[in-house]
Amino acid sequence: MIFRRGGDADPGERALWGDLMSMGLTFPLCIALGFFLGRWLGGRFGHPAVGQWVGLVWGISAAFWELYKVNRRMAKRDAEELKHLDDGKGPHE
């Protein structure tokens, strides 16, 4: 459970919180790095505007890919937790 109180959080839960908190930094970094690296590379080849757009799309794609991976880890953890909760109980009525 994500909102458990006290110091009894397991390492998986701590890793999940780390993933969630890092998303706030990952999104702007991916987008900014993609933009500026694309602009720099485009400038090296004589087309900085094209490079910045390609880099921007690449940065946005990388940010959403990271969001997808975090979402998969969260869904897997939730499914495992629900399975453990349902193991000890009968059918829901």
N, CA, C and O of each residue as an XYZ file, in Angstrom:
372
protein
N       0.853     -1.178      0.000
C       0.000      0.000      0.000
C       0.894      1.235      0.000
O       1.866      1.305      0.753
N       0.573      2.176     -0.819
C       1.440      3.337     -0.999
C       1.418      4.298      0.180
O       2.460      4.845      0.539
N       0.269      4.517      0.789
C       0.165      5.523      1.836
C       0.208      4.917      3.231
O      -0.562      5.312      4.107
N       1.084      3.982      3.434
C       1.247      3.329      4.727
C       2.017      4.262      5.661
O       3.005      4.881      5.266
N       1.554      4.348      6.885
C       2.229      5.209      7.863
C       3.251      4.405      8.644
O       3.151      3.184      8.760
N       4.223      5.104      9.169
C       5.223      4.445      9.998
C       6.463      4.093      9.200
O       6.539      4.359      8.000
N       7.426      3.498      9.867
C       8.704      3.184      9.247
C       8.772      1.778      8.684
O       9.869      1.269      8.453
N       7.635      1.134      8.455
C       7.657     -0.253      8.000
C       7.512     -0.395      6.485
O       7.044     -1.428      6.006
N       7.906      0.627      5.729
C       7.820      0.559      4.268
C       8.887     -0.394      3.734
O      10.047     -0.353      4.145
N       8.466     -1.243      2.818
C       9.425     -2.196      2.262
C      10.260     -1.513      1.169
O       9.867     -0.459      0.669
N      11.397     -2.094      0.794
C      12.271     -1.474     -0.207
C      11.593     -1.254     -1.552
O      11.896     -0.279     -2.239
N      10.681     -2.144     -1.943
C       9.966     -1.959     -3.208
C       9.115     -0.702     -3.197
O       9.024      0.013     -4.196
N       8.494     -0.443     -2.054
C       7.668      0.765     -1.928
C       8.538      2.018     -1.969
O       8.168      3.025     -2.572
N       9.681      1.944     -1.330
C      10.599      3.090     -1.368
C      11.092      3.341     -2.790
O      11.214      4.492     -3.211
N      11.374      2.279     -3.525
C      11.806      2.435     -4.917
C      10.692      3.040     -5.757
O      10.950      3.857     -6.641
N       9.462      2.643     -5.486
C       8.324      3.192     -6.206
C       8.188      4.690     -5.945
O       7.966      5.471     -6.869
N       8.320      5.077     -4.693
C       8.267      6.509     -4.374
C       9.406      7.263     -5.057
O       9.217      8.387     -5.522
N      10.588      6.646     -5.117
C      11.703      7.275     -5.828
C      11.391      7.466     -7.297
O      11.706      8.509     -7.871
N      10.768      6.458     -7.917
C      10.369      6.575     -9.324
C       9.386      7.720     -9.519
O       9.522      8.517    -10.447
N       8.401      7.792     -8.639
C       7.380      8.830     -8.775
C       7.963     10.227     -8.594
O       7.622     11.151     -9.332
N       8.838     10.372     -7.613
C       9.425     11.693     -7.375
C      10.394     12.093     -8.487
O      10.535     13.277     -8.794
N      11.055     11.115     -9.084
C      12.003     11.445    -10.147
C      11.304     11.888    -11.433
O      11.923     12.530    -12.281
N      10.026     11.552    -11.584
C       9.308     11.953    -12.796
C       9.236     13.471    -12.924
O       9.238     13.999    -14.035
N       9.172     14.170    -11.803
C       9.145     15.626    -11.841
C      10.423     16.222    -12.391
O      10.414     17.333    -12.921
N      11.504     15.509    -12.272
C      12.783     15.968    -12.818
C      13.037     15.388    -14.200
O      13.668     16.031    -15.039
N      12.554     14.187    -14.440
C      12.806     13.509    -15.706
C      12.157     14.227    -16.881
O      12.789     14.408    -17.922
N      10.910     14.636    -16.727
C      10.210     15.270    -17.838
C      10.928     16.517    -18.344
O      11.264     16.574    -19.527
N      11.178     17.515    -17.503
C      11.838     18.714    -18.036
C      13.258     18.451    -18.531
O      13.693     19.071    -19.502
N      13.990     17.544    -17.880
C      15.348     17.258    -18.346
C      15.357     16.598    -19.716
O      16.144     16.983    -20.581
N      14.505     15.621    -19.923
C      14.440     14.954    -21.229
C      14.072     15.947    -22.327
O      14.680     15.954    -23.398
N      13.086     16.773    -22.058
C      12.625     17.721    -23.071
C      13.693     18.774    -23.353
O      13.971     19.079    -24.514
N      14.292     19.331    -22.305
C      15.320     20.368    -22.506
C      16.561     19.789    -23.182
O      17.102     20.396    -24.106
N      17.015     18.622    -22.729
C      18.190     18.019    -23.363
C      17.926     17.672    -24.819
O      18.775     17.905    -25.680
N      16.751     17.115    -25.097
C      16.412     16.810    -26.488
C      16.412     18.059    -27.349
O      16.947     18.051    -28.458
N      15.819     19.127    -26.850
C      15.746     20.381    -27.602
C      17.142     20.939    -27.889
O      17.480     21.227    -29.037
N      17.947     21.088    -26.831
C      19.246     21.728    -27.022
C      20.256     20.846    -27.744
O      21.058     21.344    -28.535
N      20.226     19.543    -27.481
C      21.121     18.655    -28.225
C      20.722     18.582    -29.694
O      21.577     18.539    -30.577
N      19.414     18.569    -29.946
C      18.948     18.582    -31.331
C      19.339     19.864    -32.040
O      19.739     19.835    -33.204
N      19.227     20.983    -31.350
C      19.621     22.267    -31.948
C      21.126     22.298    -32.224
O      21.565     22.791    -33.263
N      21.903     21.767    -31.287
C      23.352     21.742    -31.474
C      23.727     20.840    -32.654
O      24.519     21.220    -33.516
N      23.140     19.637    -32.674
C      23.442     18.729    -33.784
C      22.954     19.287    -35.115
O      23.644     19.172    -36.129
N      21.773     19.886    -35.116
C      21.265     20.511    -36.332
C      22.169     21.634    -36.796
O      22.374     21.809    -37.997
N      22.714     22.400    -35.857
C      23.653     23.472    -36.208
C      24.935     22.927    -36.813
O      25.520     23.547    -37.701
N      25.367     21.783    -36.339
C      26.577     21.156    -36.890
C      26.363     20.734    -38.343
O      27.309     20.709    -39.130
N      25.125     20.405    -38.696
C      24.812     19.988    -40.056
C      24.156     21.094    -40.875
O      23.739     20.868    -42.011
N      24.067     22.291    -40.297
C      23.550     23.442    -41.030
C      22.042     23.627    -40.971
O      21.506     24.444    -41.720
N      21.344     22.908    -40.119
C      19.888     23.036    -39.998
C      19.472     23.023    -38.527
O      18.894     22.046    -38.052
N      19.769     24.119    -37.801
C      19.452     24.106    -36.360
C      17.959     24.018    -36.061
O      17.576     23.400    -35.068
N      17.106     24.616    -36.891
C      15.665     24.570    -36.624
C      15.127     23.146    -36.764
O      14.315     22.704    -35.951
N      15.572     22.442    -37.777
C      15.128     21.064    -37.963
C      15.638     20.206    -36.804
O      14.909     19.373    -36.266
N      16.884     20.422    -36.435
C      17.474     19.656    -35.343
C      16.754     19.871    -34.029
O      16.555     18.927    -33.265
N      16.357     21.122    -33.756
C      15.680     21.378    -32.490
C      14.314     20.710    -32.452
O      13.904     20.229    -31.396
N      13.602     20.666    -33.562
C      12.301     19.997    -33.580
C      12.445     18.494    -33.455
O      11.672     17.848    -32.748
N      13.425     17.937    -34.135
C      13.664     16.497    -34.018
C      14.075     16.162    -32.583
O      13.595     15.185    -32.008
N      14.961     16.971    -32.010
C      15.395     16.761    -30.635
C      14.258     16.920    -29.642
O      14.171     16.175    -28.666
N      13.389     17.887    -29.889
C      12.247     18.108    -29.005
C      11.307     16.897    -29.028
O      10.855     16.439    -27.979
N      11.020     16.390    -30.211
C      10.162     15.204    -30.320
C      10.830     14.013    -29.639
O      10.172     13.237    -28.946
N      12.126     13.875    -29.836
C      12.857     12.782    -29.199
C      12.809     12.919    -27.674
O      12.598     11.928    -26.974
N      13.000     14.119    -27.160
C      12.964     14.353    -25.712
C      11.595     14.076    -25.116
O      11.495     13.478    -24.044
N      10.539     14.505    -25.799
C       9.180     14.246    -25.319
C       8.902     12.744    -25.340
O       8.297     12.204    -24.415
N       9.346     12.081    -26.394
C       9.157     10.626    -26.485
C       9.888      9.904    -25.357
O       9.350      8.969    -24.763
N      11.101     10.331    -25.065
C      11.875      9.712    -23.988
C      11.196      9.929    -22.636
O      11.171      9.023    -21.803
N      10.648     11.120    -22.416
C       9.969     11.415    -21.157
C       8.723     10.545    -20.998
O       8.482      9.998    -19.922
N       7.935     10.417    -22.055
C       6.734      9.587    -21.949
C       7.065      8.103    -21.880
O       6.311      7.342    -21.274
N       8.155      7.675    -22.472
C       8.587      6.282    -22.334
C       8.924      5.989    -20.874
O       8.576      4.929    -20.354
N       9.596      6.922    -20.221
C       9.921      6.739    -18.806
C       8.648      6.705    -17.965
O       8.550      5.921    -17.022
N       7.684      7.539    -18.295
C       6.402      7.523    -17.599
C       5.707      6.175    -17.791
O       5.128      5.640    -16.845
N       5.756      5.630    -18.988
C       5.164      4.324    -19.272
C       5.825      3.233    -18.433
O       5.139      2.374    -17.878
N       7.147      3.263    -18.338
C       7.848      2.250    -17.544
C       7.486      2.341    -16.069
O       7.288      1.316    -15.417
N       7.398      3.548    -15.539
C       7.013      3.722    -14.128
C       5.583      3.235    -13.924
O       5.283      2.591    -12.919
N       4.708      3.540    -14.866
C       3.321      3.095    -14.768
C       3.226      1.572    -14.784
O       2.430      1.002    -14.038
N       4.019      0.906    -15.614
C       4.028     -0.563    -15.643
C       4.480     -1.132    -14.307
O       3.889     -2.087    -13.802
N       5.542     -0.539    -13.725
C       6.020     -1.022    -12.424
C       4.951     -0.829    -11.343
O       4.761     -1.698    -10.493
N       4.255      0.316    -11.379
C       3.200      0.565    -10.394
C       2.047     -0.416    -10.567
O       1.528     -0.934     -9.579
N       1.639     -0.679    -11.802
C       0.535     -1.598    -12.057
C       0.904     -3.011    -11.607
O       0.070     -3.717    -11.039
N       2.134     -3.421    -11.854
C       2.577     -4.749    -11.434
C       2.553     -4.856     -9.910
O       2.101     -5.859     -9.358
N       3.036     -3.826     -9.246
C       3.049     -3.832     -7.784
C       1.624     -3.848     -7.233
O       1.342     -4.565     -6.273
N       0.722     -3.064     -7.832
C      -0.673     -3.057     -7.382
C      -1.324     -4.418     -7.579
O      -2.054     -4.889     -6.706
N      -1.066     -5.054     -8.719
C      -1.653     -6.367     -8.983
C      -1.159     -7.398     -7.972
O      -1.937     -8.219     -7.486
N       0.136     -7.352     -7.656
C       0.679     -8.277     -6.659
C       0.073     -8.027     -5.293
O      -0.233     -8.973     -4.567
N      -0.102     -6.772     -4.937
C      -0.682     -6.444     -3.633
C      -2.142     -6.878     -3.551
O      -2.577     -7.397     -2.523
N      -2.897     -6.672     -4.616
C      -4.284     -7.116     -4.625
C      -4.380     -8.637     -4.558
O      -5.283     -9.176     -3.917
N      -3.465     -9.322     -5.209
C      -3.454    -10.780     -5.173
C      -3.222    -11.270     -3.743
O      -3.883    -12.200     -3.279
N      -2.273    -10.632     -3.051
C      -1.994    -11.024     -1.665
C      -3.177    -10.710     -0.751
O      -3.447    -11.466      0.182
N      -3.878     -9.622     -1.001
C      -5.047     -9.289     -0.191
C      -6.179    -10.270     -0.439
O      -6.881    -10.659      0.494
N      -6.364    -10.678     -1.702
C      -7.449    -11.597     -2.031
C      -7.158    -13.027     -1.627
O      -8.090    -13.813     -1.464
N      -5.893    -13.391     -1.460
C      -5.544    -14.760     -1.086
C      -6.122    -15.152      0.268
O      -6.512    -16.304      0.461
N      -6.181    -14.234      1.184
C      -6.646    -14.555      2.527
C      -8.139    -14.393      2.710
O      -8.650    -14.667      3.797
N      -8.859    -13.958      1.685
C     -10.293    -13.698      1.832
C     -11.084    -14.553      0.869
O     -10.545    -15.081     -0.103
N     -12.353    -14.683      1.146
C     -13.265    -15.409      0.276
C     -13.733    -14.503     -0.861
O     -13.217    -13.399     -1.033
N     -14.704    -14.970     -1.630
C     -15.228    -14.155     -2.729
C     -15.916    -12.904     -2.215
O     -16.522    -12.899     -1.143
N     -15.808    -11.859     -2.994
C     -16.430    -10.586     -2.608
C     -17.929    -10.683     -2.847
O     -18.379    -11.150     -3.893
N     -18.679    -10.242     -1.874
C     -20.132    -10.306     -1.998
C     -20.712     -8.926     -1.971
O     -21.929     -8.766     -2.063
